[in-house]
Amino acid sequence: MEKQRKSEILLALIREGKPMTGHDKLNLIFQLSLPSILAQVTSVMMFFIDQAMVGSLGAEASAAIGLVESSTWLFGSLTSAASMGFSVQVAHFIGANDFVKAREVLRHALIVTFCLSVLLMLVAAAISSPLPYWLGGGEDIAGDASRYFLIFSLTAPFFQMNTLASAMLKCEGNMRVSSLMSVTLCVLDVVFNFFLIFPSRHVDVLGVNLWIPGAGWGVTGAALGTALAFVVVSLSQGWLAFFRSKILSLRLPHAPFRWVASYLVNAFKIGAPMALQSFLMSSAQIVSTMIVAPLGNFAIAANTFAITAESLCYMPGYGIGDAATTLVGQSVGAGRHDLCRSFARMTVFSGMAVMALMGLVMFVFAPELMGLMTPVAEIRDLGAQCLRIEAFAEPMFAASIVTYCVCVGAGDTLRPALINLGSMWLVRLTLAALLATQYGLVGVWFAMAVELTLRGSMFLVRLFRGKWNKL
């Protein structure tokens, strides 16, 4: 509570136009980043456990989930883009001390994003059956992959509510509740999966033989466990964001609801490039999966587990990025050009330093990280090779992550989206397709490392040119 109070005081300095020392800025970045980083890392650790549960079922089960994983990211990223289109406006209004308009934007967001999520749910459910075959999956994994994606698609409205609530809490500077909900989601996912994936069994714990009930539903159980976790957390986080927030609660004074076209237009201007980017970036991930799929089930599983292991390294970058979006967004709303530029550079360089350290950890402990998720030696060794290649690109990956978040906070989403798309489609996929035939999965990950380094360099150029700063 004391740390939360301290961050609120420092955020008030932005809105009130008061001067901030370098120590104040670093302190505020730390206060906002730390909860998000801890939540991101905890989420990854829980996902490690989740993947290990599925991995224990064999290579086919891992490959079934890995095959459609990039498709689930696509639908998830579209809900995130819709949320950000409104939450960035909320951050600007909060920075301008206009809390009534911030709550007006929230009401528009609830209606629009709910309609969008229902549409996404129907589309995803309709394509769930043929999707595994479109992605190049074999008959041996297509059934499980289809069921997994179908169950995921039915949670789209809850996924959207959770994404919107989290974005709104973060834009007002309340990282702690959002982070706590993220950790809760992961814990519930593991607990539900523990009982739904495996059959009833006897387990020895400290010499005591315990009977553990279980459904034994395998991959389907993993999907149901994740779905139930999202339902519980989305309802909890939605209540906290929409009814308990000190700034955004719908119970606080507000004008009678009426449609305001400018809110929708601005949401479209901010969210549409992000949605297009999300669609094309996730489509690129799907194409990448199609490049990997012919390499066999071991390669699909190793690719999936290596992506999970790498996320332990880059999630701190997203945590600092969350802080960057909030700080830049509120600085824009307050008309503080000096703070925009200062917060942008400080968060980007902080992210690069943290992810460089995490890259070193990933390089050294790559075999152990892979070993946490799979007992299959071939999958473990192949994934470890990929992680060690990727470790060298992590600082520049951080530059792209945090700079993009800076641009989002300023409402500048079109050109950053074009950078991401051009880099992914023209460099990564082209190079991966060429190298996969000669070097297999290792070639695909080498292409990824080259592309991330190039993308980070382009984002650094945009950061220092300052054209993202509309003030």
C-alpha positions as CSV (number, residue, x, y, z in Angstrom):
1,M,0.0,0.0,0.0
2,E,2.8,2.4,0.8
3,K,4.5,1.8,-2.6
4,Q,1.2,2.2,-4.3
5,R,0.7,5.5,-2.5
6,K,4.2,6.7,-3.5
7,S,3.6,6.0,-7.2
8,E,0.2,7.9,-7.0
9,I,2.0,10.9,-5.6
10,L,4.7,10.8,-8.3
11,L,2.0,10.4,-11.0
12,A,0.2,13.4,-9.6
13,L,3.4,15.5,-10.3
14,I,2.9,14.8,-14.0
15,R,-0.7,15.8,-14.0
16,E,-0.1,18.9,-11.9
17,G,2.7,20.2,-14.1
18,K,5.3,20.1,-11.2
19,P,9.0,19.5,-11.8
20,M,10.4,16.0,-11.4
21,T,14.1,15.2,-10.6
22,G,15.9,12.4,-12.3
23,H,15.5,10.4,-9.1
24,D,11.8,10.9,-9.2
25,K,11.6,9.7,-12.8
26,L,13.7,6.6,-12.1
27,N,11.7,5.9,-9.0
28,L,8.4,6.1,-10.8
29,I,9.7,3.9,-13.7
30,F,10.8,1.4,-11.1
31,Q,7.5,1.6,-9.1
32,L,5.4,1.0,-12.2
33,S,7.6,-1.6,-13.9
34,L,8.4,-3.9,-11.0
35,P,4.9,-5.2,-10.4
36,S,4.4,-5.8,-14.1
37,I,7.8,-7.5,-14.5
38,L,7.2,-9.8,-11.5
39,A,3.8,-10.6,-12.9
40,Q,5.2,-11.3,-16.4
41,V,8.0,-13.5,-15.0
42,T,5.6,-15.3,-12.7
43,S,3.3,-15.9,-15.6
44,V,6.1,-17.4,-17.6
45,M,7.1,-19.7,-14.7
46,M,3.5,-20.9,-14.4
47,F,3.3,-21.4,-18.1
48,F,6.5,-23.5,-17.8
49,I,4.6,-25.7,-15.4
50,D,1.6,-25.8,-17.7
51,Q,3.8,-26.8,-20.7
52,A,5.5,-29.4,-18.6
53,M,2.2,-31.0,-17.8
54,V,1.3,-31.2,-21.5
55,G,4.9,-32.2,-22.4
56,S,4.6,-35.2,-20.1
57,L,1.9,-36.6,-22.4
58,G,4.4,-36.9,-25.2
59,A,5.5,-35.1,-28.4
60,E,2.1,-35.4,-30.2
61,A,0.2,-33.6,-27.4
62,S,2.8,-30.8,-27.3
63,A,2.8,-30.5,-31.1
64,A,-1.0,-30.3,-31.1
65,I,-1.0,-27.2,-28.9
66,G,2.0,-25.7,-30.5
67,L,0.4,-26.0,-34.0
68,V,-2.5,-23.7,-33.1
69,E,-0.7,-21.5,-30.5
70,S,0.1,-18.8,-33.0
71,S,-3.5,-18.7,-34.1
72,T,-4.6,-18.1,-30.5
73,W,-2.1,-15.3,-30.3
74,L,-3.8,-13.7,-33.3
75,F,-7.2,-13.5,-31.7
76,G,-5.8,-12.5,-28.4
77,S,-3.7,-9.7,-30.0
78,L,-6.8,-8.3,-31.8
79,T,-8.6,-8.0,-28.5
80,S,-5.6,-6.2,-27.1
81,A,-5.5,-3.7,-30.0
82,A,-9.2,-2.9,-29.4
83,S,-8.5,-2.3,-25.7
84,M,-5.5,0.0,-26.4
85,G,-7.4,2.1,-28.8
86,F,-9.5,3.3,-25.9
87,S,-7.1,3.0,-23.0
88,V,-4.5,5.3,-24.6
89,Q,-7.3,8.0,-24.7
90,V,-8.1,7.3,-21.1
91,A,-4.4,7.8,-20.2
92,H,-4.4,11.2,-22.0
93,F,-7.5,12.3,-20.2
94,I,-6.1,11.2,-16.9
95,G,-3.0,13.2,-17.6
96,A,-5.1,16.2,-18.3
97,N,-7.0,15.7,-15.0
98,D,-10.3,15.2,-16.9
99,F,-11.5,12.1,-15.1
100,V,-15.1,12.5,-16.3
101,K,-14.1,12.1,-20.0
102,A,-11.9,9.2,-19.1
103,R,-14.9,7.4,-17.7
104,E,-16.9,8.3,-20.8
105,V,-14.3,6.7,-23.0
106,L,-14.4,3.6,-20.7
107,R,-18.2,3.2,-21.3
108,H,-17.7,3.4,-25.1
109,A,-14.9,0.8,-24.8
110,L,-17.1,-1.7,-22.9
111,I,-19.8,-1.6,-25.6
112,V,-17.5,-1.7,-28.6
113,T,-15.1,-4.3,-27.4
114,F,-17.9,-6.7,-26.3
115,C,-19.4,-6.6,-29.8
116,L,-16.0,-7.2,-31.3
117,S,-15.2,-10.2,-29.0
118,V,-18.5,-11.9,-29.9
119,L,-17.6,-11.5,-33.6
120,L,-14.1,-13.0,-33.0
121,M,-15.6,-15.9,-31.0
122,L,-18.0,-16.8,-33.9
123,V,-15.2,-16.6,-36.5
124,A,-12.7,-18.6,-34.5
125,A,-15.3,-21.3,-33.7
126,A,-16.2,-21.6,-37.4
127,I,-12.6,-22.2,-38.5
128,S,-11.5,-24.5,-35.6
129,S,-12.1,-27.7,-37.5
130,P,-10.1,-27.1,-40.7
131,L,-7.5,-24.9,-39.0
132,P,-4.9,-27.6,-38.1
133,Y,-4.9,-28.9,-41.7
134,W,-4.5,-25.4,-43.0
135,L,-1.4,-25.1,-40.8
136,G,0.1,-28.3,-42.1
137,G,-0.6,-30.5,-39.2
138,G,-1.0,-34.3,-39.6
139,E,-3.9,-36.5,-38.9
140,D,-2.3,-37.7,-35.6
141,I,-2.5,-34.2,-34.0
142,A,-5.3,-32.5,-35.9
143,G,-8.2,-33.6,-33.7
144,D,-6.6,-32.4,-30.4
145,A,-5.4,-29.2,-32.0
146,S,-8.9,-28.5,-33.3
147,R,-10.6,-29.1,-29.9
148,Y,-8.0,-27.0,-28.2
149,F,-8.6,-24.0,-30.5
150,L,-12.4,-24.4,-30.3
151,I,-12.5,-24.2,-26.5
152,F,-10.1,-21.2,-26.6
153,S,-12.4,-19.4,-29.1
154,L,-15.4,-19.7,-26.8
155,T,-13.6,-17.7,-24.1
156,A,-13.1,-14.6,-26.4
157,P,-15.6,-12.3,-24.6
158,F,-13.9,-13.1,-21.2
159,F,-10.5,-12.7,-22.8
160,Q,-11.6,-9.3,-24.1
161,M,-12.9,-8.2,-20.7
162,N,-9.7,-9.2,-19.0
163,T,-7.6,-7.4,-21.6
164,L,-9.7,-4.2,-21.4
165,A,-9.8,-4.2,-17.6
166,S,-6.0,-4.7,-17.4
167,A,-5.3,-2.0,-19.9
168,M,-7.5,0.5,-18.0
169,L,-5.9,-0.2,-14.7
170,K,-2.4,0.2,-16.2
171,C,-3.2,3.5,-17.9
172,E,-4.3,5.0,-14.6
173,G,-1.0,3.8,-13.1
174,N,-2.4,0.9,-11.0
175,M,0.0,-1.9,-12.1
176,R,-0.3,-3.8,-8.8
177,V,-3.9,-5.0,-9.2
178,S,-3.4,-5.9,-12.9
179,S,-0.2,-7.7,-12.0
180,L,-1.8,-9.6,-9.2
181,M,-4.6,-10.7,-11.5
182,S,-2.0,-11.9,-14.1
183,V,-0.4,-14.1,-11.4
184,T,-3.7,-15.4,-10.3
185,L,-4.6,-16.3,-13.8
186,C,-1.5,-18.4,-14.1
187,V,-2.0,-20.1,-10.8
188,L,-5.5,-21.0,-11.6
189,D,-4.5,-22.3,-15.0
190,V,-2.0,-24.7,-13.4
191,V,-4.5,-25.8,-10.7
192,F,-7.3,-26.5,-13.2
193,N,-4.9,-28.2,-15.6
194,F,-3.6,-30.4,-12.8
195,F,-7.0,-31.9,-12.3
196,L,-8.3,-31.8,-15.9
197,I,-5.3,-33.1,-17.9
198,F,-4.4,-36.2,-15.9
199,P,-6.5,-39.1,-14.8
200,S,-7.2,-40.0,-11.2
201,R,-4.0,-41.4,-9.6
202,H,-2.2,-42.2,-6.4
203,V,0.8,-40.0,-5.5
204,D,3.4,-40.4,-2.8
205,V,4.0,-37.2,-0.8
206,L,6.5,-37.4,2.0
207,G,5.8,-41.0,2.4
208,V,2.1,-40.7,2.4
209,N,0.1,-42.2,-0.4
210,L,-2.6,-39.7,-1.6
211,W,-5.4,-40.3,-4.1
212,I,-5.6,-37.4,-6.5
213,P,-8.9,-37.1,-8.6
214,G,-8.5,-36.2,-12.2
215,A,-10.5,-36.0,-15.4
216,G,-7.8,-37.5,-17.7
217,W,-8.8,-35.3,-20.7
218,G,-5.3,-34.6,-21.9
219,V,-5.0,-31.7,-24.4
220,T,-8.8,-31.0,-24.1
221,G,-8.3,-30.7,-20.3
222,A,-5.5,-28.2,-20.9
223,A,-7.8,-26.0,-23.0
224,L,-10.6,-26.2,-20.4
225,G,-8.3,-25.4,-17.6
226,T,-7.0,-22.3,-19.4
227,A,-10.6,-21.3,-20.3
228,L,-11.9,-21.6,-16.7
229,A,-8.9,-19.6,-15.4
230,F,-9.8,-16.8,-17.9
231,V,-13.4,-16.8,-16.9
232,V,-12.7,-16.4,-13.1
233,V,-9.9,-13.8,-13.5
234,S,-11.8,-11.7,-16.1
235,L,-14.8,-11.3,-13.9
236,S,-12.6,-10.5,-10.9
237,Q,-10.5,-7.9,-12.7
238,G,-13.5,-6.4,-14.5
239,W,-15.1,-5.8,-11.2
240,L,-12.0,-4.2,-9.8
241,A,-11.4,-2.0,-12.8
242,F,-15.0,-1.0,-13.6
243,F,-16.4,-0.6,-10.1
244,R,-13.6,-0.3,-7.6
245,S,-11.1,2.0,-9.4
246,K,-10.5,5.4,-7.7
247,I,-10.5,7.2,-11.1
248,L,-12.5,5.0,-13.5
249,S,-15.2,3.4,-11.5
250,L,-18.6,3.5,-13.2
251,R,-20.1,4.4,-9.9
252,L,-18.3,7.8,-9.8
253,P,-20.1,10.9,-11.1
254,H,-20.5,11.0,-14.9
255,A,-22.6,12.6,-17.5
256,P,-25.5,10.8,-19.1
257,F,-24.3,8.3,-21.7
258,R,-24.3,9.5,-25.3
259,W,-22.3,8.4,-28.2
260,V,-19.3,10.7,-28.9
261,A,-18.0,10.1,-32.4
262,S,-14.5,11.5,-31.6
263,Y,-13.9,8.7,-29.1
264,L,-14.6,6.1,-31.7
265,V,-12.6,7.9,-34.4
266,N,-9.6,8.2,-32.1
267,A,-9.9,4.6,-31.0
268,F,-9.9,3.6,-34.6
269,K,-6.9,5.8,-35.4
270,I,-4.9,4.3,-32.5
271,G,-6.3,0.7,-32.6
272,A,-6.7,0.0,-36.3
273,P,-2.9,0.1,-37.1
274,M,-2.4,-2.0,-34.0
275,A,-5.1,-4.5,-35.1
276,L,-3.7,-4.6,-38.6
277,Q,-0.2,-5.1,-37.1
278,S,-1.5,-7.8,-34.8
279,F,-3.3,-9.6,-37.6
280,L,-0.3,-9.5,-40.0
281,M,2.2,-10.3,-37.2
282,S,0.2,-13.2,-35.9
283,S,-0.3,-14.3,-39.5
284,A,3.4,-14.2,-39.9
285,Q,3.7,-16.4,-36.8
286,I,1.3,-18.8,-38.4
287,V,3.4,-18.8,-41.6
288,S,6.4,-19.4,-39.4
289,T,4.6,-22.4,-37.9
290,M,3.8,-23.7,-41.4
291,I,7.6,-23.4,-42.2
292,V,8.4,-25.4,-39.0
293,A,5.6,-28.0,-39.4
294,P,7.2,-30.0,-42.2
295,L,10.3,-30.4,-40.0
296,G,8.3,-32.9,-37.9
297,N,6.7,-33.2,-34.5
298,F,10.0,-32.9,-32.6
299,A,10.7,-29.6,-34.3
300,I,7.2,-28.3,-33.7
301,A,7.4,-29.2,-30.0
302,A,11.0,-27.8,-29.7
303,N,9.9,-24.5,-31.3
304,T,6.9,-24.2,-29.0
305,F,8.9,-24.9,-25.8
306,A,11.8,-22.6,-26.9
307,I,9.3,-19.8,-27.5
308,T,8.0,-20.3,-24.0
309,A,11.5,-20.4,-22.5
310,E,12.5,-17.2,-24.4
311,S,9.4,-15.4,-23.0
312,L,11.1,-15.6,-19.6
313,C,13.7,-13.3,-21.1
314,Y,11.6,-10.8,-22.9
315,M,8.6,-10.5,-20.5
316,P,10.6,-8.0,-18.3
317,G,10.8,-5.8,-21.5
318,Y,7.0,-5.9,-21.8
319,G,6.7,-5.0,-18.1
320,I,8.9,-1.9,-18.6
321,G,6.9,-1.2,-21.8
322,D,3.7,-1.1,-19.7
323,A,5.3,1.6,-17.6
324,A,6.4,3.5,-20.7
325,T,2.9,3.5,-22.2
326,T,1.4,4.9,-18.9
327,L,4.1,7.5,-18.3
328,V,4.3,8.8,-21.9
329,G,0.5,8.7,-22.2
330,Q,-0.1,10.8,-19.1
331,S,2.7,13.1,-20.0
332,V,1.1,13.7,-23.4
333,G,-2.3,14.4,-21.7
334,A,-0.6,16.9,-19.3
335,G,1.3,18.6,-22.2
336,R,4.7,17.8,-20.7
337,H,7.1,17.6,-23.7
338,D,10.1,17.4,-21.4
339,L,8.8,14.4,-19.5
340,C,7.7,12.6,-22.7
341,R,11.2,12.6,-24.1
342,S,12.9,11.8,-20.8
343,F,10.6,8.9,-19.8
344,A,10.9,7.5,-23.3
345,R,14.7,7.3,-23.3
346,M,14.9,6.1,-19.7
347,T,12.5,3.3,-20.1
348,V,14.0,2.1,-23.4
349,F,17.5,2.0,-22.0
350,S,16.3,0.3,-18.8
351,G,14.6,-2.4,-20.9
352,M,17.7,-3.0,-23.0
353,A,19.9,-3.4,-19.9
354,V,17.4,-5.8,-18.2
355,M,16.9,-8.0,-21.3
356,A,20.7,-8.1,-22.0
357,L,21.1,-9.6,-18.5
358,M,18.2,-12.0,-19.1
359,G,19.7,-13.0,-22.4
360,L,22.9,-14.0,-20.7
361,V,20.9,-16.1,-18.2
362,M,19.1,-17.8,-21.1
363,F,22.3,-18.6,-22.9
364,V,23.9,-20.2,-19.9
365,F,20.9,-22.2,-18.7
366,A,19.2,-23.0,-22.1
367,P,19.4,-26.8,-21.6
368,E,18.0,-26.6,-18.0
369,L,15.1,-24.3,-19.2
370,M,14.1,-26.7,-21.9
371,G,14.5,-29.7,-19.5
372,L,11.9,-28.1,-17.3
373,M,9.2,-28.6,-20.0
374,T,10.1,-31.9,-21.7
375,P,11.8,-35.2,-20.9
376,V,12.4,-35.9,-24.6
377,A,16.2,-35.5,-25.2
378,E,15.8,-34.6,-28.9
379,I,13.3,-31.8,-28.2
380,R,15.4,-30.5,-25.3
381,D,18.7,-30.3,-27.2
382,L,17.2,-28.8,-30.3
383,G,15.4,-26.1,-28.3
384,A,18.5,-25.3,-26.3
385,Q,20.4,-24.6,-29.6
386,C,17.7,-22.2,-30.7
387,L,17.7,-20.3,-27.3
388,R,21.4,-19.8,-27.4
389,I,21.2,-18.2,-30.9
390,E,18.3,-16.0,-29.8
391,A,20.1,-14.8,-26.6
392,F,22.3,-12.4,-28.6
393,A,19.3,-10.5,-30.0
394,E,17.6,-9.8,-26.7
395,P,18.9,-6.2,-26.1
396,M,17.7,-5.1,-29.5
397,F,14.5,-7.0,-29.0
398,A,14.0,-4.9,-25.9
399,A,14.6,-1.7,-27.9
400,S,11.8,-2.6,-30.2
401,I,9.4,-3.7,-27.4
402,V,9.8,-0.6,-25.2
403,T,10.0,1.9,-28.0
404,Y,6.8,0.6,-29.5
405,C,5.1,1.0,-26.2
406,V,6.4,4.6,-26.0
407,C,4.9,5.3,-29.4
408,V,1.6,3.7,-28.3
409,G,1.5,5.9,-25.2
410,A,1.9,9.0,-27.5
411,G,-0.9,7.7,-29.8
412,D,1.6,7.1,-32.6
413,T,0.8,3.6,-33.9
414,L,0.9,3.6,-37.7
415,R,4.6,3.9,-38.5
416,P,5.7,1.6,-35.7
417,A,3.3,-0.9,-37.0
418,L,4.8,-0.6,-40.5
419,I,8.3,-1.2,-39.0
420,N,7.1,-4.3,-37.2
421,L,5.4,-5.7,-40.3
422,G,8.1,-4.9,-42.8
423,S,10.8,-6.4,-40.6
424,M,8.7,-9.6,-39.9
425,W,7.5,-10.3,-43.4
426,L,10.4,-9.1,-45.5
427,V,13.2,-10.2,-43.4
428,R,12.3,-12.9,-40.9
429,L,10.0,-15.1,-43.0
430,T,12.0,-14.8,-46.1
431,L,15.2,-15.7,-44.4
432,A,13.5,-18.5,-42.3
433,A,12.1,-20.1,-45.4
434,L,15.5,-20.1,-47.1
435,L,17.4,-21.4,-44.1
436,A,14.9,-24.0,-42.9
437,T,15.5,-26.2,-45.9
438,Q,19.3,-26.4,-45.1
439,Y,19.5,-25.9,-41.3
440,G,16.1,-26.9,-40.0
441,L,14.7,-25.3,-36.9
442,V,18.1,-23.8,-36.0
443,G,18.0,-21.8,-39.3
444,V,14.5,-20.5,-38.5
445,W,15.7,-19.2,-35.1
446,F,18.9,-17.7,-36.7
447,A,16.5,-15.8,-39.0
448,M,14.5,-14.6,-36.0
449,A,17.7,-13.3,-34.3
450,V,18.8,-11.3,-37.4
451,E,15.3,-9.8,-37.8
452,L,15.0,-8.7,-34.2
453,T,18.4,-7.0,-34.3
454,L,17.4,-5.1,-37.4
455,R,13.9,-4.2,-36.0
456,G,15.4,-2.9,-32.7
457,S,17.9,-0.7,-34.7
458,M,15.0,0.8,-36.7
459,F,13.0,1.6,-33.5
460,L,16.0,3.3,-31.9
461,V,16.3,5.5,-35.0
462,R,12.7,6.5,-34.6
463,L,13.1,7.1,-30.8
464,F,16.0,9.5,-31.3
465,R,14.4,11.3,-34.3
466,G,11.5,12.1,-32.0
467,K,8.7,12.2,-34.6
468,W,6.6,9.9,-32.4
469,N,6.2,12.8,-29.9
470,K,3.2,14.8,-31.1
471,L,3.9,17.5,-28.5
